[in-house]
Amino acid sequence: MIKSSLLLVAFMLVSPIVLSAEYTDYFTVNAIQLDGSSENFFVDRTDEVGLGVVGCTGAIRVMIDNSVKGRKEIFSMALAAKLAGKQLRFYGNCSPTVTHYFNAYWVELK
């Protein structure tokens, strides 16, 4: 009973964040880059099309900013997906300053 209650509370806390976020199409990872000076990292698709984010049509690259608390875990998931040839979907928002970046803070492995 306690376990199911905790799961329900966790779902209620996380759901509004994810459900209100914009998200990419599922895609296969082509490249992962780490900027050593800022510690941001970037994920690129295998094809040349955009990320499929409604309202953010110029986004062609996912950026995980160094302020994202779980960025190392997101980096690990992106690397594992690339090595396994699996698809990912990122949740976040359009960058207000760089139109071809999608700022992600959540990742889903398909």
C-alpha positions in Angstrom: 0.0 0.0 0.0 2.8 2.4 0.9 4.7 1.6 -2.3 1.6 2.2 -4.5 0.9 5.5 -2.7 4.5 6.7 -3.2 4.3 5.8 -6.9 1.0 7.8 -7.2 2.6 10.8 -5.5 5.7 10.6 -7.8 3.4 10.4 -10.9 1.4 13.4 -9.7 4.6 15.4 -9.2 6.3 14.5 -12.5 3.3 14.3 -14.8 2.5 18.0 -15.0 6.1 18.7 -15.9 6.3 16.2 -18.7 2.8 16.6 -20.0 3.2 20.4 -20.3 6.5 20.1 -22.1 7.2 20.1 -25.8 8.8 17.0 -27.1 10.8 15.6 -30.1 9.9 12.8 -32.4 11.5 9.5 -31.5 14.8 9.4 -33.4 18.0 7.4 -33.7 21.1 9.2 -32.4 23.8 10.0 -34.9 26.2 12.0 -32.8 26.7 13.1 -29.2 29.0 16.0 -28.5 30.2 17.4 -25.2 31.4 21.1 -24.9 34.2 20.9 -22.3 34.1 24.6 -21.6 30.4 24.8 -20.7 29.8 21.2 -19.9 26.6 21.3 -22.1 26.1 18.3 -24.4 24.3 17.9 -27.7 22.5 15.1 -29.5 22.0 15.0 -33.2 19.7 12.8 -35.4 20.9 10.3 -38.0 18.9 12.1 -40.7 18.8 15.8 -41.7 15.2 16.5 -40.9 14.2 18.6 -37.9 13.3 17.2 -34.5 9.5 17.3 -35.1 8.8 19.7 -32.3 5.5 21.5 -32.8 6.0 25.2 -32.4 9.8 24.8 -32.7 10.2 24.0 -36.3 13.8 25.3 -36.6 15.1 22.9 -33.9 17.6 20.4 -35.4 19.7 19.7 -32.3 19.0 18.7 -28.8 21.0 20.5 -26.1 21.2 19.4 -22.5 22.3 22.4 -20.5 24.8 22.0 -17.6 22.0 23.2 -15.2 19.9 20.1 -15.8 20.3 18.0 -12.6 20.1 14.6 -14.3 22.3 15.5 -17.4 24.9 12.8 -16.7 22.1 10.2 -16.7 20.6 11.6 -19.8 24.0 11.5 -21.4 24.4 7.9 -20.4 21.0 7.0 -21.9 21.8 8.8 -25.2 25.1 7.0 -25.4 23.5 3.6 -24.6 20.8 4.3 -27.3 23.4 5.2 -29.8 25.4 2.0 -29.2 22.3 -0.1 -29.2 20.7 1.6 -32.2 17.6 2.4 -30.2 15.4 5.5 -30.5 15.0 8.4 -28.0 12.5 11.1 -27.4 13.4 14.3 -25.6 11.1 16.6 -23.6 11.9 20.2 -22.9 11.4 23.5 -24.7 12.6 25.6 -27.6 15.7 27.7 -27.0 14.7 31.3 -26.7 18.2 32.4 -27.9 19.4 29.8 -30.4 16.5 28.8 -32.8 18.1 25.5 -33.9 18.5 24.2 -30.3 15.9 22.2 -28.3 16.6 22.5 -24.6 15.9 19.1 -23.1 15.5 18.0 -19.5 13.8 14.6 -19.8 14.5 11.6 -22.0 12.5 8.5 -23.0 14.0 5.4 -24.5 11.7 3.6 -27.0 
